[in-house]
Amino acid sequence: MNYQKLYNNIITNAQSKNRKKSKLEYFENHHILPRCLGGSNDKSNLVLLTFKEHYIAHHLLVKNSNNIIHKSKLAMAFNILMNTSKDKLNECDNFITIKVWKFNLQFIRHLESSKLKISAANKDKIISYQHKNILSVIKSGKLNPCNKGEYITPFGHFYGSTEAEYVSGINSKTISNWCINNNKIISNRNITQSYYLKSLSPSPLGKTFKEIGFSFIDLQGVNNKYDNRQPKQPYTMSTESRLKMSKAHKGKIVSKESRERMSKSHIGDKNWQVSGYYQTPFGKFSSSTEASNKCDNIIHSRTIVNFCNHNNNKIITRRSITRSKYLQSLTSSPLGKTYNDIGFSFIKTKNNPIKRKTNSLYITPWGTFNSTKSAVNYSKGLINSPTSISSWCKKNNNKIITIRSFQQSPFLKSLPVSPIGKTFKQVGFYFASV
């Protein structure tokens, strides 16, 4: 279809009528070449259109554009038109459909410059602990639009507002508000903003949403299809992913500032390996792994650390319950309580320090050292990587030296006798712990 030709016909038709704004007829100014594409506010670039013509013109502009950036700008302009002229949408009931709305929304994308502005505005934004608690309360219980329950509407019963949207065509958030706040009286504003309320006869003005068939049944604690959902299993990294990460971080230089930050983040209570006991409803344990094994791995060891130490005073939400088999198995619902209330805590022990690793000795042909870095410093520049010394002394100690290893290492080349065919142990690399 030739969208440009249709667009030109609307513009020429409007220009030929020599329209003027008056109280008797409603017209809107339209830029023939849109401002988002470089159009000006000159009279030659302006034309008076009815709201219906204005809507169709913007819809044709979006469809006609092939440039992704231009399409995104035109879709944004079309969306602004729809939001600023809600009182005029009753003129377009016959041709405005959900398909048209969704077609337009799929092209609305933030430009890179807009993304940078949003990122700069939200950078270093500190959310207080009180504000976090307020958000947590808003998103729990009946105030949560994704509440676990049954939405009763004139179109049927649904276990989600999104499911109801597909059947009725009404926005999911709107259905959620009407069902949960069903004692609210319907006003003129509600009717003008909703196609569904306009279509009702007689007019629902003055009635409540409950009276026209919208209500909500809270199914917390009642068995339904959502109770059978399996919580997410703890993520275990594959060997391939570990190798990729190892290659990505190999030779990476960490600045002093980063090291200081990492050091501070692992001091005291912030260190998950801090000495102490994990007090749980099923016993007292010296390690989280021991506690996890005791409860048949229903709770992951890392989760026990969070329950006892990090998130001890955190309020248990519905999301936490759906993700945890242990919280689901409790007889009384822990919703709204803290992990401390249901028996999780951490007891520090000052006289029980963490067992440190024994001293490591790296034995090389040029000396014995406590660390790989000091071994590198005394290698006279023949070995630059501490990981090479670590692998030669520990992991690859019994590995046979190949021609490739020989060519890649200045140290192996410097030896008077060729080490090809020998092991690194035979050359003089050992590891010992004291």
C-alpha positions, 0 to 999 in steps of 0.5 A: 500500500502507498502510505505516502500517497494516502498521507498527501491526499489528507494534507491536500484535502485539508489545505483546499478547504481553507479551514479556520479555528472556531468554537463551532468546529474543532481542528488541530495544528499538524506539521506536514514535515514533522518537527522531529524530522527537522520541520519548522513552525512556518505557516507553509508547514502547518495545516488544520486537521480534525482529530480523526485526520490528525490520528490517521496522518500520524499513523501513516507517517509511522508506517511509511518510514523505513529509517529505524531512528525516524520511525522511533521518533514518529512513533513517540510523537504519535503516542504523545498525540494519543495521550494528550487527546484522550477526551477526543478518542470517542470520535475514533471508536470505530477505527482505533483498535488494540492492534494499532496501539500495539503496532505503534508501541513496538517502534518506540525506542529510546535513542542512545542520547536519551539513554545516556541522559537517563543513565546520568540522572540515575547514576549514584542515586542513593535509595534510603533504607526507609524508601526500600521498606516503603517499596517492599510494602507497596509491592506486597499483599493486596497492593501488589498488582501481580497479586496471587489471586483470582480476578473476577470480571464480566468476561470471566474468572482469571488467575492473572490480570494479563490473562484477562487483558488478552480476552477483554482488551482492557489494560492489565493494570486497569483490570487489577485496579478495578478488581482490587479497588472495587469499592471505588465510585465510577466518575466521569473521568473514568468513563471518558478514559475507558472505551469499555465503560463508554460502551456500557448501557445504561451508564455506570456513572455513580456505581462502584466497580463491584456493582458492574462485575469486578472483584478480587479473591485473595488466594494466599494460603489456598491451593491453586495452580501457583502453589505447584510452581517449583522454586528456582534451583541454585545456579551452578556454573559449567566448566565451559563458563569457568574456562571462559571467565578464566581466559577473560580475567587472565592478565587483568590488572586490578588497580589499588582503589579496586583492591582497597574496595574489595578489602573493605567489602570483606571486613567483619560482618560483611565477610560471609566466612566470618567465624561463628555459628549458624542458628537455624530452626533445625539446629546449630551449625559451625558452617552453612554447608553442614546446615544445608546437608542437615536439612537434605539440601532443601536450603542451599548453603549460600541461602542459609548465610543470607537468612542467618547473617545478611538478610536476618532482619529482612521482611519475608515477601511473597516472592521469597516464599514462592522461591523457597521450598523450606518457606513453603513447607512451614505450617503457618505462613511466614509472610510479613515476618523477618528471618530472625522471627522464624529462627534464623540468626548468626552467633559470632565467636571471638575466640574461634578464629578462622583456620588459615591456609598453611604457608606455601613454598614454591621451589624453582631452579633459582630459589624457594619463595613464599609467593609466585610474585616474588618468584617472578621478581627473581627470575631476571625477567625470563618469566613474567606471569605468576600463573606460569610458576603456579601451574608449573609447580602445582597443577602441571608439575608432572606435565611433559614439556612440548615444543610449543611450551619450549618456544613460548617460554624464554626461561626454557629456551635459556636452559643449557640442555633442552628440556623437551620430553622432560616434566617440569618436576625434572627441570626443578619446579616443586610445591610444598606446604609448611 
